[in-house]
Amino acid sequence: MDIYSTIEKARKTGKIEKGTNEVTKAIERETAKLVVYASDVSPKEIIQHIPVLCQDKKIKCIEVDSKQKLGIAAGLSIGCSSVAVINSGDADKEISALKW
């Protein structure tokens, strides 16, 4: 299963938040069902708090290899450091099946 296509499906049929600030707010409000962040973000400090917050709030959190691919999946023409799925829409089954 491709996490990027899951993000794209959630974007088209549900609701996502893009960018570290919005994702952090979604985690703290516990509205995020899934958080995905890119491993190639520089400096690492930008996203290093995300997995810790997700673990505290018991939210699924997955690291992917490319902020460019993550940006494309989120509907952006530029890279994106992190994405939170708020409403999974048609991607509900894929998100439920994810191992974390």
C-alpha positions in Angstrom: 0.0 0.0 0.0 1.3 3.4 -0.9 1.0 6.0 1.8 1.2 8.8 -0.8 -1.9 7.6 -2.6 -3.7 7.2 0.8 -2.9 10.9 1.5 -4.1 11.9 -2.0 -7.4 10.0 -1.5 -8.0 11.6 1.9 -7.3 15.0 0.4 -9.8 14.4 -2.4 -12.6 12.9 -0.4 -12.0 14.1 3.2 -9.8 16.8 4.8 -6.1 17.2 5.5 -3.9 19.8 7.1 -0.6 20.7 5.5 2.6 22.0 7.1 4.2 21.5 10.5 2.3 24.3 12.3 -1.1 23.1 11.2 -0.2 19.4 11.8 1.0 20.3 15.3 -2.3 22.0 16.1 -4.3 19.0 14.7 -2.3 16.7 16.9 -2.7 18.8 20.0 -6.5 19.2 19.4 -6.6 15.4 18.8 -8.4 15.9 15.5 -5.7 14.1 13.4 -6.4 10.4 12.5 -3.0 10.0 10.8 0.1 12.1 10.6 2.8 11.7 7.9 6.1 13.5 8.0 9.1 13.6 5.6 12.5 12.3 6.7 14.4 14.6 4.3 13.3 17.8 6.0 16.2 20.1 6.9 16.9 21.1 9.7 15.4 18.0 11.5 14.3 20.2 14.4 11.4 21.4 12.3 9.7 18.0 12.6 11.4 16.1 15.4 8.5 16.9 17.9 5.8 15.3 15.7 6.4 11.6 16.4 6.7 12.4 20.2 3.4 14.3 20.2 1.7 11.6 18.2 2.9 8.9 20.6 1.6 11.0 23.6 -1.8 11.4 21.9 -1.9 7.9 20.5 -2.2 9.1 16.9 -0.9 7.0 14.0 2.4 8.5 12.8 4.4 7.5 9.7 7.7 8.7 8.3 8.1 8.9 4.5 11.2 9.4 2.5 10.3 12.5 0.4 8.9 15.9 1.2 8.5 16.5 -2.5 6.3 13.4 -3.0 4.4 14.3 0.2 3.7 17.8 -1.2 2.4 16.3 -4.4 0.1 13.9 -2.6 -1.1 16.9 -0.5 -1.9 18.8 -3.7 1.0 21.2 -3.6 3.5 22.2 -6.2 6.2 22.4 -3.6 7.5 20.0 -0.9 5.6 19.6 2.3 7.2 18.6 5.6 4.2 17.0 7.2 0.5 16.3 6.6 -2.3 15.4 9.0 -5.4 13.5 7.9 -8.4 15.1 9.7 -11.3 13.4 7.8 -10.2 10.3 6.0 -13.1 10.2 3.5 -12.7 7.2 1.2 -9.2 6.4 2.6 -10.7 5.2 5.9 -10.0 1.5 5.2 -6.4 2.1 4.2 -5.7 4.3 7.3 -7.3 1.7 9.6 -5.1 -1.0 8.0 -1.8 0.9 8.6 0.7 -0.6 11.0 2.5 1.8 13.2 
